[in-house]
Each structure stands twice: as structure tokens, then as C-alpha cells.
């Protein structure tokens, strides 16, 4: 299926023929009753489908709201968790700073005392047992000997204890520094993970909220379309009542609006959705649908024929007015099977498949809503 450029003249054509649409045609014949009853059934079926869709949308929205509340709870919990982790990070950081400060002071003290300790150890080493003996033998009395012995022993023990205490303190401080540092690293890792989770939850909440908004919009649209169809159905029933009383009606008394049938319109030629590509630019407003030569081309919705005949760039063209500023266009037709001003029903043949300007056997199809071309693939059934 290829795209085709809509000539600006089509807009002028639709505008210039708008006043000729929907001429009154009185009818009290059985076929008019049948037509109105068919339209009434179509309205009932579509109303029921829209109501079912509304129920499904409400259920879906409720599920999404429940999920959203769960996500928001998780987000609040994660925010609280982040606060606790941040406090722990700050606490461990402060503790680590204190330990490092104290450790630096101890290492400085040890560095300052180290020369004296080394000198004392060197002195004791040089003295050894003979040195102590010489020291003892040089004293005059036993009391002096004992006093000297105790002094030397005390100095040696003090040096030993000083070294041991410093070593133990330094080892403990270093171990504490490693423990607190590991705790801080753990908290920082948890903080990073919590922040990532928080960002993911923020994104999930935003996406869920956006989805709920889109469902709200769809529910509003469904309610609006249901209301339009109910009004059209009421007009149909009024027309049927008029016929039952022997009165007359006209085809424009009760046309079904096109908008409520978005996504449900039949294709102008059957089995053509494979390989369909959406229209999307100002110069590619319609779609060219491949089909067999001479194949029937059907109206996608009920309405009244606004134009028939050749049109530059589109060969033989039929334009159907569906009311409410909605139009469907059928081009590249080999033959036209309807007359201008005639009422047509959904599925009624309006022409036959012909050839595009390139020679391909295709039918051109376009939808216009409120004067603007829309993507036909969003309106045709899948």
C-alpha cells in the first residue's frame, strides 16, 4: 500500500459542495423503515461496545490507581530510607575523620618518642648482663646495689610497656579506621542504590500517572461518543415512530455520526490491512490500497454522496459526506456506481477499483474530519 498526495483542490471541492449535502427526500416506504431499523441496530451495537469499553477502562484505571498508590508508598519509603542512609553516611564520615585525626596524633607522638625509646634500647643492649654486673659491682653498699638494680629494671619495663601500648593503640586505631571506612563505603553504595531506585520509582510514578491521564481522556471521549450515538439513536426512534404513524422522514433526519466508529470502520476493499502504513505528512494524506481491477469499493460509513466524477490526480472520485464535517474520499475508480445526492449505507458499493496514475491497480482512500485529513489506519478496523 502506497501513499498519495491530496491536491489542495479537493478541499475547495468539499467546501463548495457542502451546501448541496443531505437534500430532503420524503419516504414512507418499507425500505426507509428497514434503513432506519438497520441504523438503530448499528447504534445499539456500538453503544453497547462503547459502554463495555468504558467499563473495561474504568477497571483498568482502578488497577493503575492501585499500582500508583503502591509505587508512591514505595517512593515514600525509599525517601525515608535515603534520609537514614544519608545520616549514617554523615555519622560514619565524622567518626572516620575523628579516628584519622587521633591516629595521626598517635603516629606523631610515636614518631617523636621513637628516638628516645631506640636510645634506651640501645643502651640496654650495650649494657647487657655484664654491663649490669659492672654497674652493680661498682656500688658501695647493698642498698645502693638494690636501688640501682630496681632503677634499671623499671626503666627497661617502662620502655617495654611504652612500646607495647603504642603498638597496640596504633593497631587498634588502624583497625577502627578500616572498619569505619568499610562501613562508610557500604553506606555510600547503599546510598547510590537507593538513589537509583528512587529515580526509577519517580519515572514509574510519572509513567503511571501519564497512563492514567490518557485513560481518563479516553473515558471522557468514550462518554462523549456514547452520548452522540444515544442522541442519534433517539432521532432514529423518533423517525421510526413518525413512519409508524404514517408520516414521512428524510434520510438526513437520523444519520449516525462517524466519530463513535473510529477504529471500527470497514475497509473500502476487503483484506487490505497487511502491510498498511500510517499517513503522516502534509503531502501524504491518503492511502493507496492495492486491490484487483474491477473489485467493488464500498462506503466505510453511511452518508450522502457529495461529489462524483473525474478529478485531477485522482481519476474518477467519489466523496461521501457523513455529517458533522466528516467526509470519506474514494479515488482511482474505474467506474462510479452512485449518483450525487444519493444516500449510501455502510458497505454499499460506490465504485470499482481502477488504476492509479502509475498504472497500479489501487483505490485511493482518505478521511477528512473537521476539514483536516486524518490517518485512515486509525479509523479502519484491524
Secondary structure in CASP SS format (residue, H / E / C, confidence):
PFRMAT SS
TARGET T0000
AUTHOR 0000-0000-0000
METHOD secondary structure of the structure
MODEL  1
X C 1.00
X E 1.00
X E 1.00
X E 1.00
X C 1.00
X C 1.00
X C 1.00
X H 1.00
X H 1.00
X H 1.00
X H 1.00
X H 1.00
X H 1.00
X H 1.00
X H 1.00
X H 1.00
X H 1.00
X H 1.00
X H 1.00
X H 1.00
X C 1.00
X C 1.00
X C 1.00
X C 1.00
X C 1.00
X C 1.00
X E 1.00
X C 1.00
X C 1.00
X H 1.00
X H 1.00
X H 1.00
X H 1.00
X H 1.00
X H 1.00
X H 1.00
X H 1.00
X H 1.00
X H 1.00
X H 1.00
X H 1.00
X H 1.00
X H 1.00
X H 1.00
X H 1.00
X H 1.00
X H 1.00
X H 1.00
X H 1.00
X H 1.00
X H 1.00
X H 1.00
X H 1.00
X H 1.00
X H 1.00
X H 1.00
X H 1.00
X H 1.00
X H 1.00
X H 1.00
X H 1.00
X H 1.00
X H 1.00
X H 1.00
X H 1.00
X H 1.00
X H 1.00
X H 1.00
X H 1.00
X H 1.00
X H 1.00
X H 1.00
X H 1.00
X H 1.00
X H 1.00
X H 1.00
X H 1.00
X H 1.00
X H 1.00
X H 1.00
X H 1.00
X H 1.00
X H 1.00
X H 1.00
X H 1.00
X H 1.00
X H 1.00
X H 1.00
X H 1.00
X H 1.00
X H 1.00
X H 1.00
X H 1.00
X H 1.00
X H 1.00
X H 1.00
X H 1.00
X H 1.00
X H 1.00
X H 1.00
X H 1.00
X H 1.00
X H 1.00
X H 1.00
X H 1.00
X H 1.00
X H 1.00
X H 1.00
X H 1.00
X H 1.00
X H 1.00
X H 1.00
X H 1.00
X H 1.00
X H 1.00
X H 1.00
X H 1.00
X H 1.00
X H 1.00
X H 1.00
X H 1.00
X H 1.00
X H 1.00
X H 1.00
X H 1.00
X H 1.00
X H 1.00
X H 1.00
X H 1.00
X H 1.00
X H 1.00
X H 1.00
X H 1.00
X H 1.00
X H 1.00
X H 1.00
X H 1.00
X C 1.00
X C 1.00
X C 1.00
X C 1.00
X H 1.00
X H 1.00
X H 1.00
X H 1.00
X H 1.00
X H 1.00
X H 1.00
X H 1.00
X H 1.00
X H 1.00
X H 1.00
X H 1.00
X H 1.00
X H 1.00
X H 1.00
X H 1.00
X H 1.00
X H 1.00
X H 1.00
X H 1.00
X H 1.00
X H 1.00
X H 1.00
X H 1.00
X H 1.00
X H 1.00
X H 1.00
X H 1.00
X H 1.00
X H 1.00
X H 1.00
X H 1.00
X H 1.00
X H 1.00
X H 1.00
X H 1.00
X H 1.00
X H 1.00
X H 1.00
X H 1.00
X H 1.00
X H 1.00
X H 1.00
X H 1.00
X H 1.00
X H 1.00
X H 1.00
X H 1.00
X H 1.00
X H 1.00
X H 1.00
X H 1.00
X H 1.00
X H 1.00
X H 1.00
X H 1.00
X H 1.00
X H 1.00
X H 1.00
X H 1.00
X H 1.00
X H 1.00
X H 1.00
X H 1.00
X H 1.00
X H 1.00
X H 1.00
X H 1.00
X H 1.00
X H 1.00
X H 1.00
X H 1.00
X H 1.00
X H 1.00
X H 1.00
X H 1.00
X H 1.00
X H 1.00
X H 1.00
X H 1.00
X H 1.00
X H 1.00
X H 1.00
X H 1.00
X H 1.00
X H 1.00
X H 1.00
X H 1.00
X H 1.00
X H 1.00
X H 1.00
X H 1.00
X H 1.00
X H 1.00
X H 1.00
X H 1.00
X H 1.00
X H 1.00
X H 1.00
X H 1.00
X H 1.00
X H 1.00
X H 1.00
X C 1.00
X C 1.00
X C 1.00
X C 1.00
X E 1.00
X C 1.00
X H 1.00
X H 1.00
X H 1.00
X H 1.00
X C 1.00
X C 1.00
X C 1.00
X C 1.00
X H 1.00
X H 1.00
X H 1.00
X C 1.00
X C 1.00
X C 1.00
X E 1.00
X C 1.00
X C 1.00
X C 1.00
X C 1.00
X C 1.00
X C 1.00
X C 1.00
X C 1.00
X C 1.00
X C 1.00
X C 1.00
X C 1.00
X C 1.00
X C 1.00
X C 1.00
X E 1.00
X C 1.00
X C 1.00
X E 1.00
X C 1.00
X E 1.00
X E 1.00
X E 1.00
X E 1.00
X E 1.00
X C 1.00
X C 1.00
X C 1.00
X C 1.00
X C 1.00
X E 1.00
X E 1.00
X E 1.00
X C 1.00
X C 1.00
X C 1.00
X C 1.00
X E 1.00
X E 1.00
X E 1.00
X E 1.00
X E 1.00
X E 1.00
X E 1.00
X E 1.00
X E 1.00
X C 1.00
X C 1.00
X C 1.00
X E 1.00
X E 1.00
X E 1.00
X E 1.00
X E 1.00
X E 1.00
X E 1.00
X C 1.00
X C 1.00
X C 1.00
X C 1.00
X E 1.00
X E 1.00
X E 1.00
X E 1.00
X E 1.00
X E 1.00
X E 1.00
X E 1.00
X E 1.00
X E 1.00
X E 1.00
X C 1.00
X C 1.00
X C 1.00
X C 1.00
X C 1.00
X C 1.00
X E 1.00
X E 1.00
X C 1.00
X C 1.00
X C 1.00
X C 1.00
X E 1.00
X E 1.00
X E 1.00
X E 1.00
X E 1.00
X E 1.00
X E 1.00
X C 1.00
X C 1.00
X C 1.00
X C 1.00
X C 1.00
X E 1.00
X E 1.00
X E 1.00
X E 1.00
X E 1.00
X E 1.00
X E 1.00
X E 1.00
X E 1.00
X C 1.00
X C 1.00
X E 1.00
X E 1.00
X E 1.00
X C 1.00
X H 1.00
X H 1.00
X H 1.00
X C 1.00
X E 1.00
X C 1.00
X C 1.00
END
